[in-house]
Structure formats: structure tokens, C-alpha cells
């Protein structure tokens, strides 16, 4: 619930950036 909270707090672009940076995309 930590990352989800962070994503919810920031919005969603962070989640996308994280996924792309990690190489999930």
C-alpha cells in the first residue's frame, strides 16, 4: 500500500515513469 499511496498522491505519471524506467513497458 506504499507505492499505491505514493501513486495516488502524485497522480499516475510517476507510476508510468517507474514502469518505463524499470523496463516493464
N, C-alpha and C positions, 0 to 999 in steps of 0.2 A: 504493500500500500504506500510505499515510499515514493517509487517512481511515478505511480499513478497520481499521487498527490502533487508531485512536482509538475507533472504534465498538465494537470488540471489548473494548477496555479499559474503556470506560464501560458498555457493555452493548448498548443498542439505542434507548432512549428519545431519546437525543441525535440519532440518525440520523432518527428520526421528526420530531423538533422541527425539525431542519435542513431537512428536506424541506418541512414545512409553512411554515416561515419563508421559505423560498426561493419558495414558491408552487408547488411541484411537485404537491402534493396537490390 
